[in-house]
Amino acid sequence: MSDATHAKTGILVSWCAVNWMRSPSSRGEPTRASIADLFGRGIEQWHAARAINPQRAARILAGRLVVRELVTERGLDHWAGFEPTSLGRKPTMTDSDIDFSIAHSAHWLLAAIVQTGSVGVDVETHVNEFDHPGLLRRMCTADELARANELDVSARRSWLATLWTAKEAVSKLDGCGLRGDFRQLHLGDLIPVGEAEHPIAASIAISPHGRAGSPDKRGLERDRFTLLHPQIGNEGVLGSRVMT
C-alpha cells in the first residue's frame, strides 16, 4: 500500500495494487462473516452471482477487501461497511465521506481512496491491444494520434496504455467511465513517454471538487484534477511517478 500527497491541493490518496489471484487479505482468507460485513444486505445477491460466475464474484470481493484495508489501516474513518448496491454499480460506504475507486485488468486490481474530493483509477495489462488502429481512433485526439505515430512500437504501446488508463480514471471522476468520448479528452501532453514497453499501465486521478466536470470540445477542465501514475511490476508495486 502506498500514500501520496498532492503538493497543490494537499489531498492524500492511498492506493494499493495487487494480483488478486495470488494476494490474500492481510487478515487472512475471508470468512462468511467478513463477506457479510462487506456486502451487508446484498450478501445473497453476491452468493447468487458467485454461483453463475465464481471468478467475477471473487474479483468483486477482492476489490472490497482492498478498499476496507486501505480505510482501516490508514485510520481515516470508522469502518461501518458498504451500503448494499446491485452488482455492477459502485457501492458507497456507510456513514463515510471517503471516496474510492476500483479497477481490474486480468488478475490485477488497483484501488484508491481519498478522504476529501473524488478519485478515479484504471489499470491495463493488455498493452498489445493498443496496436489496433480502430482503438487508437476511438481513444485519441488528433494531436495524440500524431504523437503516437512518432513513437516506436514498444514506446507507443506503453504510452497509449497509460494514456488510456489516464482517460478512464479522469472519466470516472465525472461518473462517465467508458460512456465518455475519449476523443474529447486531451491528456497526451500529461503522459510521459517511456523508453520501453511496461507490462502494466495504471493511473489515478484525483479532484478536490468532488466531480471534475463534464467533457466538452476542449476536453475536461484540467485545473480540476491531477494524475498519479503508479508503477506496477509483475511481482508487485515498484513505486509511483509524480503527479502531473
C-alpha positions as CSV (number, residue, x, y, z in Angstrom):
1,M,0.0,0.0,0.0
2,S,1.2,3.5,-0.8
3,D,0.3,7.1,0.0
4,A,0.9,10.3,-2.0
5,T,0.1,13.9,-1.1
6,H,-0.5,16.3,-3.9
7,A,1.6,19.4,-3.4
8,K,-1.0,22.0,-4.6
9,T,-4.2,20.6,-3.0
10,G,-2.8,18.7,0.0
11,I,-5.1,15.7,-0.9
12,L,-3.8,12.4,0.5
13,V,-4.5,9.5,-1.8
14,S,-3.9,6.0,-0.5
15,W,-3.7,3.2,-3.1
16,C,-2.9,-0.4,-3.5
17,A,-2.2,-2.7,-6.5
18,V,-2.4,-6.5,-6.0
19,N,-2.6,-9.6,-8.0
20,W,-5.9,-10.7,-6.5
21,M,-5.4,-14.3,-7.6
22,R,-2.2,-14.6,-5.5
23,S,-2.6,-12.0,-2.7
24,P,-4.9,-12.9,0.2
25,S,-6.1,-10.3,2.5
26,S,-3.7,-9.3,5.3
27,R,-6.4,-10.6,7.7
28,G,-6.3,-14.0,6.0
29,E,-8.9,-15.7,3.9
30,P,-12.3,-14.0,4.2
31,T,-14.9,-15.8,6.3
32,R,-18.6,-15.8,5.7
33,A,-19.0,-13.3,8.5
34,S,-16.4,-10.9,6.9
35,I,-18.0,-11.3,3.5
36,A,-21.4,-10.4,5.1
37,D,-19.7,-7.3,6.5
38,L,-18.6,-6.3,3.0
39,F,-21.9,-6.8,1.3
40,G,-24.4,-6.2,4.0
41,R,-28.0,-6.8,2.9
42,G,-26.6,-7.5,-0.6
43,I,-24.9,-10.7,0.5
44,E,-27.5,-13.1,-1.0
45,Q,-27.2,-11.3,-4.3
46,W,-23.4,-11.8,-4.2
47,H,-23.8,-15.5,-3.5
48,A,-26.2,-15.8,-6.5
49,A,-23.6,-14.1,-8.7
50,R,-20.9,-16.4,-7.4
51,A,-22.9,-19.4,-8.5
52,I,-23.1,-18.0,-12.0
53,N,-19.6,-16.6,-12.3
54,P,-17.2,-17.5,-9.4
55,Q,-14.2,-15.6,-10.8
56,R,-16.1,-12.4,-11.3
57,A,-17.6,-12.7,-7.8
58,A,-14.1,-13.4,-6.3
59,R,-12.8,-10.3,-8.1
60,I,-15.5,-8.1,-6.7
61,L,-14.8,-9.5,-3.2
62,A,-11.1,-8.8,-3.6
63,G,-11.8,-5.2,-4.5
64,R,-13.9,-4.6,-1.5
65,L,-11.4,-6.2,0.8
66,V,-8.6,-3.9,-0.5
67,V,-10.8,-0.8,0.0
68,R,-11.6,-1.9,3.5
69,E,-8.0,-2.4,4.3
70,L,-7.0,0.9,2.9
71,V,-9.6,2.7,5.1
72,T,-8.8,0.7,8.3
73,E,-5.0,0.6,8.0
74,R,-4.8,4.3,7.2
75,G,-7.1,5.1,10.2
76,L,-9.0,7.5,8.0
77,D,-12.5,6.7,9.3
78,H,-14.6,4.4,11.4
79,W,-15.3,1.4,9.2
80,A,-19.1,0.7,9.1
81,G,-19.2,-1.3,5.9
82,F,-20.7,-0.8,2.5
83,E,-24.2,0.2,1.6
84,P,-25.9,-2.6,-0.5
85,T,-26.0,-2.0,-4.2
86,S,-26.7,-4.1,-7.2
87,L,-23.7,-5.8,-8.8
88,G,-22.1,-3.7,-11.5
89,R,-22.8,-0.4,-9.7
90,K,-20.3,1.3,-7.5
91,P,-21.1,0.8,-3.8
92,T,-20.9,3.5,-1.2
93,M,-19.5,3.4,2.3
94,T,-21.8,3.6,5.3
95,D,-21.6,6.8,7.3
96,S,-18.5,8.0,5.4
97,D,-17.5,10.7,3.0
98,I,-14.5,8.8,1.8
99,D,-14.5,8.3,-2.0
100,F,-12.9,5.3,-3.6
101,S,-12.3,3.7,-7.0
102,I,-11.5,0.1,-8.1
103,A,-10.3,-1.2,-11.4
104,H,-9.4,-4.6,-12.7
105,S,-7.4,-6.0,-15.6
106,A,-6.7,-9.7,-15.9
107,H,-5.5,-10.7,-12.4
108,W,-4.5,-7.2,-11.4
109,L,-6.6,-5.0,-9.1
110,L,-5.9,-1.3,-8.4
111,A,-7.9,0.5,-5.7
112,A,-7.5,4.0,-4.2
113,I,-9.3,6.1,-1.6
114,V,-9.4,9.9,-0.7
115,Q,-10.9,11.4,2.4
116,T,-11.8,14.6,0.6
117,G,-12.7,15.2,-3.1
118,S,-13.0,12.3,-5.5
119,V,-10.8,9.7,-7.1
120,G,-10.9,7.5,-10.2
121,V,-8.4,4.7,-11.1
122,D,-7.7,2.4,-14.0
123,V,-5.2,-0.4,-14.7
124,E,-4.4,-2.1,-18.0
125,T,-2.3,-5.2,-18.6
126,H,-3.2,-5.9,-22.3
127,V,-0.8,-3.4,-23.8
128,N,-0.7,-5.3,-27.1
129,E,-4.3,-4.2,-27.7
130,F,-3.0,-0.7,-28.4
131,D,-1.6,-1.9,-31.8
132,H,-5.2,-1.8,-33.3
133,P,-5.8,1.3,-35.4
134,G,-9.5,1.2,-34.6
135,L,-8.9,1.5,-30.9
136,L,-6.5,4.4,-31.4
137,R,-9.1,6.3,-33.5
138,R,-11.6,5.8,-30.7
139,M,-9.4,7.0,-27.8
140,C,-7.1,9.7,-29.3
141,T,-7.4,13.3,-30.2
142,A,-5.8,14.3,-33.5
143,D,-2.7,15.6,-31.6
144,E,-2.4,12.4,-29.5
145,L,-2.7,10.2,-32.6
146,A,0.0,12.2,-34.3
147,R,2.3,11.8,-31.3
148,A,1.7,8.1,-31.1
149,N,2.6,7.6,-34.7
150,E,6.0,9.2,-34.0
151,L,7.0,6.5,-31.4
152,D,8.5,3.1,-32.0
153,V,6.2,0.1,-31.4
154,S,7.3,-0.6,-27.8
155,A,7.2,3.0,-26.6
156,R,3.9,3.6,-28.4
157,R,2.2,0.6,-26.7
158,S,3.3,1.8,-23.3
159,W,2.4,5.4,-23.9
160,L,-1.0,4.6,-25.3
161,A,-1.8,2.1,-22.5
162,T,-1.0,4.8,-19.9
163,L,-3.0,7.4,-21.8
164,W,-6.0,5.1,-21.9
165,T,-5.8,4.5,-18.1
166,A,-5.5,8.2,-17.5
167,K,-8.6,9.0,-19.6
168,E,-10.6,6.3,-17.9
169,A,-9.5,7.4,-14.5
170,V,-10.4,11.0,-15.2
171,S,-13.7,10.0,-16.7
172,K,-14.6,8.1,-13.5
173,L,-14.3,11.4,-11.6
174,D,-17.3,12.6,-13.5
175,G,-19.2,9.3,-13.4
176,C,-18.9,8.7,-17.1
177,G,-16.4,5.9,-17.3
178,L,-16.3,4.3,-20.7
179,R,-19.5,6.1,-21.7
180,G,-17.5,9.2,-22.2
181,D,-15.9,10.2,-25.6
182,F,-12.2,9.8,-25.1
183,R,-11.5,11.8,-28.3
184,Q,-12.7,14.8,-26.4
185,L,-10.2,14.4,-23.6
186,H,-6.8,15.7,-24.5
187,L,-4.4,14.3,-21.9
188,G,-1.5,13.3,-24.1
189,D,0.8,16.1,-23.1
190,L,0.4,15.0,-19.4
191,I,1.7,11.4,-20.1
192,P,5.5,10.9,-20.2
193,V,7.0,8.8,-22.9
194,G,8.9,5.8,-21.6
195,E,11.9,4.2,-23.3
196,A,10.4,0.7,-23.3
197,E,7.2,-1.1,-23.0
198,H,5.9,-1.6,-19.5
199,P,3.8,-4.7,-18.7
200,I,1.2,-2.9,-16.6
201,A,-0.1,0.6,-17.0
202,A,-2.1,2.4,-14.4
203,S,-3.4,5.9,-13.5
204,I,-5.0,7.5,-10.5
205,A,-7.0,10.8,-11.0
206,I,-8.0,12.9,-8.0
207,S,-10.0,16.1,-7.7
208,P,-10.6,18.3,-4.7
209,H,-14.0,19.3,-6.1
210,G,-16.0,16.1,-5.9
211,R,-16.5,15.9,-9.6
212,A,-14.2,17.2,-12.2
213,G,-16.8,18.5,-14.6
214,S,-18.2,17.2,-17.9
215,P,-16.0,16.9,-21.0
216,D,-16.6,19.4,-23.9
217,K,-14.9,20.2,-27.1
218,R,-11.8,21.4,-25.3
219,G,-11.6,18.4,-23.0
220,L,-12.1,18.2,-19.3
221,E,-11.3,21.2,-17.1
222,R,-7.7,20.3,-16.4
223,D,-7.3,22.6,-13.4
224,R,-9.9,20.5,-11.6
225,F,-7.9,17.2,-11.5
226,T,-4.4,15.8,-11.2
227,L,-2.9,12.5,-12.2
228,L,-0.7,10.0,-10.4
229,H,1.0,7.1,-12.3
230,P,1.7,4.1,-10.2
231,Q,4.5,1.9,-11.4
232,I,3.5,-1.8,-11.1
233,G,5.6,-4.8,-12.0
234,N,4.7,-8.4,-12.3
235,E,5.8,-9.1,-8.7
236,G,4.1,-6.0,-7.2
237,V,4.3,-2.3,-6.7
238,L,7.5,-0.6,-7.8
239,G,6.6,3.0,-6.8
240,S,4.9,5.9,-8.5
241,R,5.6,8.7,-10.8
242,V,4.9,12.3,-9.6
243,M,1.5,13.7,-10.1
244,T,1.0,15.7,-13.3
